[in-house]
């Protein structure tokens, strides 16, 4: 005959083990969630347990630790071409793999010439297509900065370059507009929404 303690021990041993949640995903390290289109509410889901988003939601995901980023910058000031409208590649980028990126360009511009001008800097793909740009008016003997951010989806490996141009021909006094410093940070993100 079984005692009460033995019966309790057998009962506990027969209870199935409950699996713990896998957030983030144990294989990918990804945190998965659902974004409700109508309200903007976000709920975290356990995809390893079979949880999915419903028809009124969009799936989201992001890495649970760190982000993949590529940073590159100029090593010396870059002189812009003399003619107005002429494009100067001030910072050629490395080839980035296909994916979604949050890209930021920061520049410091100098106008040592004897005339005011407008400098236009932007982020361009490898084929020369403008992704996003910014313009700044440059009084004589001034320093100005620009900052540009854009979300980019690369369907194939490609470059993201920084290019600048100015509107007016540089005077013949020998001074030239220049990009004193340029820096690009491309952070790979899980997806755009």
Backbone bond lengths (Angstrom), bond angles and torsions (degrees), N, CA, C in turn:
res aa  C-N    CA-C-N  psi(-1)  N-CA   C-N-CA  omega(-1)  CA-C   N-CA-C  phi
1 X - - - 1.441 - - 1.519 108.37 -
2 X 1.315 115.82 138.47 1.465 121.06 -177.82 1.513 110.02 -86.08
3 X 1.312 114.06 139.65 1.452 119.24 175.36 1.521 108.76 -80.55
4 X 1.305 116.74 167.41 1.468 121.25 178.39 1.516 112.35 -60.45
5 X 1.339 117.82 -38.28 1.461 121.88 -179.90 1.516 111.00 -67.38
6 X 1.341 117.38 -40.27 1.458 120.93 179.69 1.521 110.71 -67.47
7 X 1.327 116.16 -40.83 1.461 120.75 178.19 1.528 111.22 -62.87
8 X 1.338 117.57 -40.65 1.461 122.20 177.57 1.520 111.08 -64.40
9 X 1.325 116.90 -41.30 1.466 120.80 179.81 1.518 110.71 -64.15
10 X 1.346 117.59 -40.09 1.462 120.63 178.53 1.532 110.93 -66.30
11 X 1.309 116.45 -39.52 1.459 120.84 -179.26 1.519 110.42 -64.45
12 X 1.336 117.48 -44.45 1.469 121.80 179.11 1.509 110.18 -63.62
13 X 1.336 117.84 -39.77 1.464 121.22 -179.02 1.525 111.88 -65.77
14 X 1.325 117.44 -26.26 1.458 120.75 -177.87 1.537 112.95 -85.98
15 X 1.306 118.47 -12.61 1.463 121.18 -179.97 1.523 108.58 -71.33
16 X 1.346 118.59 129.38 1.473 120.06 -179.16 1.520 111.43 -66.53
17 X 1.316 115.28 149.54 1.456 121.49 177.35 1.522 108.82 -75.96
18 X 1.312 116.82 135.33 1.461 121.66 179.51 1.523 108.29 -92.76
19 X 1.338 116.78 126.43 1.460 121.19 -179.36 1.522 109.98 -72.36
20 X 1.313 115.45 144.90 1.460 119.50 177.25 1.524 109.92 -86.42
21 X 1.299 115.82 158.61 1.462 121.52 -178.79 1.521 110.42 -66.38
22 X 1.335 115.42 147.87 1.464 121.16 179.37 1.517 109.15 -110.43
23 X 1.313 115.99 72.05 1.460 121.63 176.28 1.517 106.56 -125.99
24 X 1.310 118.71 115.13 1.466 127.58 -0.05 1.529 112.08 -71.77
25 X 1.332 115.06 169.64 1.461 122.37 179.58 1.523 108.58 -55.25
26 X 1.343 117.17 131.01 1.465 120.31 -173.93 1.523 113.03 -67.93
27 X 1.331 118.44 -26.07 1.458 120.77 -179.13 1.525 113.10 -91.62
28 X 1.344 117.40 -39.77 1.466 120.15 -173.73 1.524 113.70 -101.23
29 X 1.340 117.42 -17.78 1.462 120.09 -176.24 1.520 112.65 74.45
30 X 1.331 116.73 9.58 1.464 122.01 -176.56 1.526 111.08 -86.84
31 X 1.336 116.46 141.28 1.461 121.89 169.52 1.524 106.16 -96.24
32 X 1.324 115.87 125.58 1.464 121.06 -177.88 1.518 109.56 -109.02
33 X 1.330 115.73 144.90 1.457 120.64 -178.33 1.518 109.44 -151.12
34 X 1.333 115.00 171.29 1.460 122.04 176.26 1.527 108.42 -124.16
35 X 1.319 115.53 135.35 1.463 123.58 -179.67 1.522 108.15 -108.18
36 X 1.334 117.81 117.12 1.461 121.90 179.57 1.526 109.19 -75.14
37 X 1.322 116.69 120.27 1.466 122.40 -173.68 1.521 111.79 -61.28
38 X 1.321 117.97 -42.58 1.467 120.67 -174.39 1.524 113.83 -75.45
39 X 1.333 117.76 -37.43 1.471 119.84 -173.99 1.520 113.98 -108.28
40 X 1.331 117.81 -19.93 1.457 120.66 -176.29 1.512 113.44 84.68
41 X 1.340 117.52 2.99 1.467 120.70 179.65 1.533 109.88 -67.28
42 X 1.321 115.26 144.94 1.462 121.48 178.87 1.521 108.56 -121.15
43 X 1.345 115.05 134.82 1.463 119.35 174.11 1.519 108.76 -129.84
44 X 1.324 115.27 136.69 1.459 121.39 179.29 1.520 108.16 -81.43
45 X 1.349 116.26 139.14 1.462 120.87 -179.56 1.524 110.25 -125.47
46 X 1.321 115.41 158.87 1.459 123.35 177.84 1.527 107.36 -105.74
47 X 1.322 117.67 95.80 1.463 121.36 -177.21 1.525 111.61 -68.96
48 X 1.321 117.73 -26.77 1.464 119.71 177.56 1.528 111.21 -67.84
49 X 1.323 116.85 -26.13 1.467 121.12 177.19 1.528 111.03 -89.37
50 X 1.344 117.30 5.19 1.455 121.09 176.92 1.518 114.84 90.17
51 X 1.309 118.17 5.68 1.464 119.94 179.70 1.530 109.58 -71.72
52 X 1.331 115.98 139.92 1.473 121.90 179.74 1.524 109.46 -137.14
53 X 1.325 115.03 168.75 1.464 120.94 175.89 1.522 108.75 -83.00
54 X 1.336 116.06 150.09 1.467 118.52 177.43 1.533 109.86 -91.80
55 X 1.322 116.43 -176.94 1.463 122.15 -173.00 1.526 113.21 -65.99
56 X 1.324 118.90 -19.94 1.466 121.35 -179.55 1.527 112.18 -94.36
57 X 1.328 116.42 7.50 1.469 121.25 -176.47 1.519 110.59 -124.68
58 X 1.326 114.30 159.75 1.462 121.45 172.19 1.526 108.01 -116.45
59 X 1.333 117.54 141.23 1.465 119.09 179.17 1.528 111.18 -76.28
60 X 1.312 115.68 144.93 1.465 123.46 174.99 1.514 108.17 -129.27
61 X 1.316 116.17 156.32 1.456 120.07 174.61 1.505 110.01 -157.52
62 X 1.317 115.91 148.72 1.454 120.58 176.52 1.515 108.57 -153.03
63 X 1.341 117.08 155.11 1.460 119.39 -179.56 1.520 110.56 -68.20
64 X 1.330 115.59 144.25 1.464 119.62 -178.18 1.519 112.28 -77.85
65 X 1.313 117.46 -19.27 1.464 119.66 -179.66 1.520 109.76 -143.03
66 X 1.313 115.95 123.96 1.460 120.94 174.37 1.518 113.46 70.15
67 X 1.311 116.08 173.06 1.456 122.49 175.18 1.521 107.96 -136.77
68 X 1.312 115.56 152.53 1.457 119.98 176.50 1.522 107.97 -85.62
69 X 1.309 118.01 123.08 1.464 120.97 -177.40 1.519 110.10 -136.95
70 X 1.325 114.74 147.23 1.456 122.34 173.08 1.517 106.85 -120.91
71 X 1.331 117.31 128.18 1.461 121.08 179.32 1.513 108.58 -125.17
72 X 1.329 116.40 135.08 1.454 120.44 175.92 1.518 108.40 -144.63
73 X 1.344 115.64 152.96 1.463 120.49 -174.41 1.514 110.70 -150.99
74 X 1.331 115.11 163.29 1.461 120.35 177.53 1.522 109.39 -71.07
75 X 1.318 115.86 149.58 1.463 120.34 177.86 1.524 111.75 -101.17
76 X 1.334 117.37 -10.60 1.466 122.54 179.26 1.529 107.73 -158.70
77 X 1.344 118.32 159.43 1.469 120.05 176.50 1.533 111.52 -58.02
78 X 1.338 115.65 146.98 1.455 122.11 -179.60 1.524 108.29 -116.90
79 X 1.348 117.12 124.30 1.460 122.04 178.12 1.524 109.71 -80.17
80 X 1.326 116.28 135.27 1.457 119.99 176.75 1.525 109.64 -81.05
81 X 1.336 116.27 153.43 1.465 120.16 -179.33 1.525 109.42 -59.06
82 X 1.330 116.93 155.51 1.464 122.22 -176.25 1.527 112.62 -68.33
83 X 1.333 116.96 -40.70 1.461 119.96 -174.31 1.512 113.28 -77.71
84 X 1.341 115.09 139.17 1.461 120.10 175.21 1.517 110.63 -62.76
85 X 1.342 117.11 136.16 1.458 121.62 179.97 1.512 114.16 88.37
86 X 1.331 117.44 -10.66 1.464 120.30 178.28 1.520 110.73 -77.09
87 X 1.318 116.88 133.30 1.466 122.02 -175.42 1.527 110.16 -90.58
88 X 1.343 115.74 135.91 1.458 122.57 174.77 1.527 108.29 -119.34
89 X 1.329 116.98 124.48 1.461 120.01 172.98 1.525 106.48 -80.02
90 X 1.317 115.57 109.68 1.471 119.69 -175.55 1.521 112.35 -91.72
91 X 1.339 116.66 -19.10 1.461 119.91 -179.47 1.522 109.72 -153.81
92 X 1.346 117.78 96.11 1.460 119.35 176.46 1.521 109.51 -75.52
93 X 1.318 115.97 134.96 1.457 119.61 -177.93 1.508 112.59 -92.59
94 X 1.341 116.58 163.02 1.467 120.53 173.12 1.528 109.50 -74.27
95 X 1.313 117.29 165.60 1.454 120.92 175.63 1.530 107.55 -75.59
96 X 1.337 115.66 121.50 1.460 121.46 178.81 1.525 108.95 -97.65
97 X 1.330 118.50 145.31 1.464 119.99 177.22 1.523 111.28 -69.10
98 X 1.324 115.77 161.89 1.470 120.46 177.08 1.525 109.19 -57.82
99 X 1.333 115.81 145.38 1.457 120.73 179.55 1.508 111.03 153.43
100 X 1.325 116.01 -173.07 1.459 123.61 179.34 1.525 108.55 -103.02
101 X 1.350 116.10 136.60 1.465 120.89 -177.09 1.523 111.29 -135.53
102 X 1.314 114.49 144.40 1.460 123.15 168.21 1.528 104.06 -102.76
103 X 1.339 116.95 111.46 1.465 121.61 -172.11 1.523 110.06 -114.18
104 X 1.330 116.63 133.92 1.462 122.67 178.42 1.526 109.30 -127.54
105 X 1.332 115.32 133.25 1.470 122.40 174.79 1.518 108.42 -117.01
106 X 1.305 116.37 129.92 1.456 122.06 172.54 1.522 109.44 -121.48
107 X 1.337 117.68 135.52 1.469 121.00 179.09 1.517 110.58 -133.51
108 X 1.327 116.13 152.68 1.458 124.10 169.08 1.519 105.74 -120.65
109 X 1.339 116.39 121.43 1.464 122.82 -174.68 1.524 110.30 -112.64
110 X 1.328 115.58 146.70 1.463 121.20 179.32 1.526 109.03 -128.78
111 X 1.352 115.93 135.53 1.462 121.50 174.97 1.527 108.80 -120.08
112 X 1.341 117.85 93.35 1.462 120.57 177.83 1.526 112.98 -90.04
113 X 1.341 116.52 5.72 1.465 119.75 -177.16 1.529 110.59 -78.62
114 X 1.315 116.15 173.03 1.465 122.19 -178.48 1.523 112.16 -92.47
115 X 1.346 118.05 15.81 1.455 120.22 179.63 1.522 110.49 -140.78
116 X 1.326 114.38 152.95 1.459 120.15 175.38 1.521 109.03 -75.54
117 X 1.333 115.86 154.10 1.458 120.63 -178.66 1.533 107.49 -154.29
118 X 1.309 116.21 170.82 1.462 121.83 172.85 1.522 107.34 -118.81
119 X 1.331 116.62 126.37 1.462 121.57 179.24 1.523 107.89 -107.20
120 X 1.326 115.01 133.91 1.459 121.92 -179.86 1.523 108.68 -119.50
121 X 1.324 117.07 117.78 1.461 121.72 177.52 1.519 108.68 -117.46
122 X 1.322 116.07 150.04 1.451 119.52 -179.22 1.507 113.16 -158.31
123 X 1.323 113.68 169.77 1.455 122.87 173.69 1.521 108.10 -97.62
124 X 1.322 116.56 131.08 1.462 122.72 -176.29 1.522 109.72 -129.13
125 X 1.343 116.81 149.04 1.458 118.87 173.07 1.525 108.83 -80.16
126 X 1.320 115.87 176.57 1.461 120.40 -176.12 1.516 114.15 -61.63
127 X 1.344 117.93 -25.72 1.464 121.84 179.18 1.519 112.53 -85.96
128 X 1.343 117.39 0.08 1.465 120.99 178.43 1.510 114.50 92.38
129 X 1.329 118.29 8.73 1.461 121.52 178.08 1.523 111.34 -79.02
130 X 1.329 116.59 131.41 1.459 121.48 -179.13 1.520 110.35 -70.56
131 X 1.336 116.53 125.81 1.463 122.38 174.98 1.525 109.77 -90.24
132 X 1.334 116.04 -43.59 1.466 122.23 175.98 1.516 107.81 -170.37
133 X 1.335 116.21 146.08 1.453 120.23 -178.60 1.511 112.75 -138.42
134 X 1.328 115.06 172.96 1.454 122.32 178.97 1.521 107.33 -148.20
135 X 1.315 117.09 148.00 1.463 122.51 178.67 1.514 108.76 -123.56
136 X 1.328 115.89 145.14 1.458 120.48 178.36 1.524 108.80 -138.72
137 X 1.337 116.80 135.20 1.463 121.22 176.03 1.520 108.57 -77.90
138 X 1.324 116.00 134.06 1.463 121.79 -176.34 1.526 110.50 -117.79
139 X 1.337 118.33 98.47 1.459 119.50 172.20 1.536 109.47 -63.23
140 X 1.315 116.94 166.16 1.472 119.99 178.73 1.522 110.02 -62.27
141 X 1.324 115.85 145.40 1.466 124.18 177.81 1.521 112.60 51.87
142 X 1.335 116.05 46.17 1.466 118.65 -178.62 1.518 111.91 -123.39
143 X 1.321 114.30 163.06 1.455 123.83 174.54 1.525 106.87 -118.80
144 X 1.308 117.38 134.61 1.456 121.77 177.69 1.527 108.29 -139.11
145 X 1.317 116.47 158.08 1.455 120.22 176.99 1.519 109.84 -129.57
146 X 1.321 115.78 156.31 1.457 121.75 175.24 1.517 108.47 -130.33
147 X 1.320 115.79 155.41 1.457 122.26 174.53 1.517 107.82 -143.69
148 X 1.325 116.28 127.27 1.456 122.26 -176.04 1.520 108.10 -131.15
149 X 1.324 117.22 134.46 1.462 122.31 174.19 1.516 108.93 -128.20
150 X 1.327 115.85 143.93 1.463 120.50 179.98 1.530 108.89 -155.11
151 X 1.341 115.52 147.44 1.458 121.03 170.75 1.521 107.91 -92.66
152 X 1.330 116.69 131.33 1.456 122.19 -174.68 1.527 109.18 -128.72
153 X 1.324 117.01 136.26 1.459 121.74 171.84 1.520 107.84 -113.47
154 X 1.327 115.87 119.16 1.463 121.46 176.53 1.526 107.59 -101.35
155 X 1.336 117.10 118.23 1.463 120.43 179.24 1.524 111.46 -84.21
156 X 1.325 116.37 -20.28 1.462 122.68 173.75 1.531 106.94 -136.48
157 X 1.330 118.86 161.91 1.467 118.99 177.16 1.531 110.85 -56.12
158 X 1.318 116.57 138.96 1.469 121.12 -176.72 1.517 109.43 -158.01
159 X 1.323 115.25 167.18 1.462 122.56 175.90 1.518 110.09 -96.48
160 X 1.327 115.47 155.44 1.461 121.60 167.30 1.520 105.46 -125.09
161 X 1.339 115.55 112.42 1.463 122.44 -175.81 1.523 111.10 -107.59
162 X 1.323 116.34 157.03 1.466 122.18 170.92 1.524 107.33 -104.96
163 X 1.336 116.07 127.59 1.456 121.36 177.94 1.522 108.94 -130.43
164 X 1.338 115.44 147.28 1.465 120.61 178.37 1.520 109.22 -134.27
165 X 1.322 114.82 153.91 1.462 122.00 172.71 1.517 107.85 -146.96
166 X 1.321 115.99 166.70 1.465 120.39 176.33 1.518 108.44 -133.14
167 X 1.336 116.15 163.17 1.461 120.60 -169.77 1.528 115.37 -85.15
168 X 1.323 118.38 -32.26 1.469 121.66 -168.73 1.530 109.99 -114.39
169 X 1.325 116.72 144.15 1.467 120.01 175.91 1.524 109.95 -59.67
170 X 1.332 115.69 137.21 1.465 120.59 -179.56 1.526 109.76 -69.73
171 X 1.340 118.67 135.67 1.473 120.46 -179.87 1.526 110.75 -64.83
172 X 1.302 115.46 164.05 1.467 121.14 -174.68 1.524 113.63 -84.45
173 X 1.341 118.70 22.93 1.470 119.56 179.86 1.526 112.55 -85.63
174 X 1.335 117.49 3.11 1.461 121.02 177.00 1.520 114.34 92.38
175 X 1.308 118.24 -19.94 1.467 120.52 179.07 1.525 109.62 -79.05
176 X 1.339 116.18 144.78 1.467 120.32 -178.78 1.516 110.65 -133.79
177 X 1.314 115.23 145.22 1.457 120.33 172.81 1.522 108.63 -60.75
178 X 1.339 116.02 145.69 1.455 117.87 -179.73 1.522 112.14 -146.56
179 X 1.318 113.75 152.24 1.459 121.44 169.88 1.526 104.69 -94.11
180 X 1.327 115.73 105.71 1.458 120.35 -177.71 1.519 110.89 -68.61
181 X 1.323 115.43 -35.11 1.457 119.92 -177.28 1.522 109.12 -155.88
182 X 1.326 118.01 139.38 1.465 123.00 173.73 1.520 108.70 -139.63
183 X 1.323 115.81 141.87 1.458 121.84 -178.03 1.533 108.48 -141.66
184 X 1.326 116.64 131.89 1.458 122.02 175.99 1.524 108.30 -121.03
185 X 1.332 115.52 133.93 1.466 121.96 171.81 1.519 106.94 -121.81
186 X 1.340 116.79 121.73 1.459 122.60 176.88 1.525 107.65 -113.33
187 X 1.325 116.21 109.78 1.464 120.93 179.33 1.514 109.25 -100.53
188 X 1.328 116.32 123.14 1.455 119.87 178.06 1.517 108.77 -74.92
189 X 1.328 116.29 132.03 1.462 121.51 179.83 1.527 108.82 -120.11
190 X 1.332 115.82 159.88 1.466 120.03 -175.09 1.514 111.68 -65.65
191 X 1.331 117.72 -44.32 1.462 120.43 -179.12 1.527 109.81 -167.65
192 X 1.324 114.50 165.90 1.458 121.19 174.72 1.508 108.45 -103.66
193 X 1.319 116.90 150.34 1.483 120.43 175.44 1.490 110.53 -146.20
